[in-house]
């Protein structure tokens, strides 16, 4: 996650695709995952709305701009929620 996403998560916000910088391991939609800072520190645990593959497609992009194009459907704007 980028610095803006980390700050938002620490304030209790959801994680949006623009703040995703990397996907570290495979996971399925609705799995619980660890959200990590670039230094490997765990910032939070969250439930994801998309699979790891979908998150890779969305990483770093504004969901509103790419959901339909990247995924072929428009799902939730938030990638994960804590």
N, C-alpha and C positions, 0 to 999 in steps of 0.2 A: 504494500500500500504506500501511496505517497504521503507526504506530510499533512496535506489537507484532509485526506481520508482518515489518517490516524487521529487528528484533532477532532474530527466529526464523530468518530467512533467513541472516543473518550468522553464526548459530551452526550452520548447515548443515541446518536443518529444511526441510520442504516448506512450500509456501504453501497455506493453507486459505482458503476463500471468505470467512470472517469478516474477514480482513485485506485483502481487495480493496476499493479505494475507487473505482476507475475502470478502464475498458478503453479504451485509446487508439487502437487500430487493429484492423482485422479479422484474424482468424487462424483456422486450422482445428485440430481435435483433433490432438494429437501434434506440432504445430509447435514450433519453438524460438522463444522470445520473450525480450525484455528486461524485467526487473522493475525498475520505477522508483520512487524515492521521490517524495513530493509536489513537491520542488524540481527534479525532472527528473534527478537523479543516478541512474546505473545502479547498482543494488544487486547484481544477479546476472542470469545468463541461465538459463533453465529450459525444460523441455519441459512443455507443458500437457496435461492430461487431457481438457479440454473446449474447445469452440469459443469464440470471442469472444462470440457471442450467448448461449451457456449461461453464460459467466462474468458477463455483464451481469445475467442473471436471478439468479445466486447471490451477487453482490457484497454484502458486508456482512452476510451471513446465515450462520448455522451450518449447515454441509453436512448434518449428521445430522438437522436439523430440516426442511430444505427440498428435498433432492435428489429424492425421489419426487414431491413436490407440484409443484415448479418445472419439472422436466425430464421427468417421467413414467416415470422409471426411477432406480434407485439405483446409481450408478457409484462410482468411487473418492472417498474423502472429500477428498483433497488435490486442489486445483485445478492445481498445478504442482509439479514437483520439480526440484532443481538437480543 
